[in-house]
C-alpha cells in the first residue's frame, strides 16, 4: 500500500482526527510537524501558547509511537518554507499522498494553498480536510447566499442542518507495521524568550483534555449556565487551550454532551445546551475569518468604525496591562491573565470593554496583549471576542453598552473573593468595600486611584461613536 504523509498542526491527537483517519485508511502513515517559532511569534503568540504547543507535540509523539507511526519534526523560518520542506520529505520517503486538516485564518489558508499547488506540480496528491468545524466555511450561508455576520441565525442554521455524520467520531488508526523510518528527536524551546506558566496547571495532550471534559460534564456541566459568569467559581470547562490546539475535537465534546443530555444538543439540560452554544461560537468565528477576510488584516468587521478616534495613552495602557487601573475587578482579571495564561470568559469581556470603551484605546492593542499571554490564544476566537467588546465586529455589542466594572464586580463577585485572591491587599477589607474602596483607604492599601471616572469615560466613548455618524 502507498505511504501517506500526515501534516499535523493544531490537531494534536490521534483520536477523531479526520486527516489521520483518512491517511491510515489508504496506507502506512508517516507524520510530520513543522515548528515555526518565528512565524508564531510574528503572529503574536507568546511563550505560554508555544510551550503548550511543544508539550502537546511531545504527548502526541508518545501516542503515535504506540501506533508505530513515526513523527518527523522540522524547524522552518516561516510559512513560506512549508511547501519545499514538505515536498522534500515526501520525495525522501516515497510519499504518494499528503493529508492535513484545514486552518482558517488568512495566512494559514495561503500557506496551505501554496502547499497544495507545490504538490500538484510535483504530481503528488494533497488533501485538505475540514476537521475543526462541522460545516466547511461557505456551506452554511444565509438565504441570500452570504456568510452569516450575526451569531444567533448562524447557530439556528447550524442546529437545523447538522447531521449525524458531521458529529460521528473519525476512526482511530490501528497500530501499523513498523516502518524503516525513525521519529525525529523533539527540540527544546531555548530560542523562545520568557518563562511559561506552570505546566502542572495545564497538562498537555489528549488524555488531559479528555479527562477535563469528563470532569466538567460530571461535576459542572449541568450548572454551566448558572455558574459560568462567576470567576471565583470553577464553573467553566477550561477546555479552550485543548480545543485551540486540537487536543480534543468539537465532535468529542458534542458526543459527550449528547450522552449526558438524552441525545440532544439544542434542547434539554440548560447548562449543557449553553455550553454547546459556546462551541458553536468558536465555529462561527472561523467562518467569519474566511467570509470576511478583512478581520485577518487587522481591520474591523464594521467598516464605519475604521474612523473611530482611538486615544494614544501609553500610561493608561500600561496600567491596564499591569493591573493598576484602580478598578479592582479589572486589575484582578489582568493579574490572573499574566500569572496563569488564562482569564475567565466574563472577565475577558469586562477587561476588553474597559480598554476599548473606558480608556478608548484601540482594541487591537488589547487583542495583541491577550494573544501574547493566553495559553488558549487563537486568532479567530480572540479577534471575535475583542471586536464584540469594542463594538466593531460581528454581533457587536451596541456601542452604548459599556459595562460598569464596579457593577460587574458586585454582580459576579459579590463578596469580592476573586478580587481578594488576586489583590491580596484587599483581603482585610469588608466584602462590600472590595469593589470600590473608599479613597481614604487607597493610600493605606498601596492601591492606585481609578485611572478614569466611569461616568466621564462612558460619555467620552459615546461621543466618539456618535461622531462616526456625523
Secondary structure, DSSP 4 states (H G I P E B T S, - for coil): --EEEEEESS---STT-HHHHHHHTTS-EEEEEEE-HHHHHHTT--HHHHHHHHHHHHHHHHHHHTTT--EEEEE-SSGGGHHHHHHHHHHHTTEEEEEEE---SHHHHHHHHHHHHHHHHTT-EEEEE--S-SS-TTSS--TTS----SHHHHHHHHHHH--HHHHSPPPPPPPPPPPS-PPPPPP--TTS-S-PPPTTTT--SHHHHHHHHHHIIIIIGGGHHHHTT-TTS--S---HHHHHTTSS-HHHHHHHHHHHTTT-SSSS-HHHHHHHHHHHHHHHHHHHHHHTGGGGGT--SSGGGGG------HHHHHHHHHT-SS-HHHHHHHHHHHHHS---HHHHHHHHHIIIIIS---HHHHHHHHHHH-TT--HHHHHHHHHHHTT-STTPPPTT----HHHHHHHHSTT-HHHHHHSGGGTTS-GGGGSS--HHHHHHHT-PPPSS-HHHHHHHHHHHHHGGG-
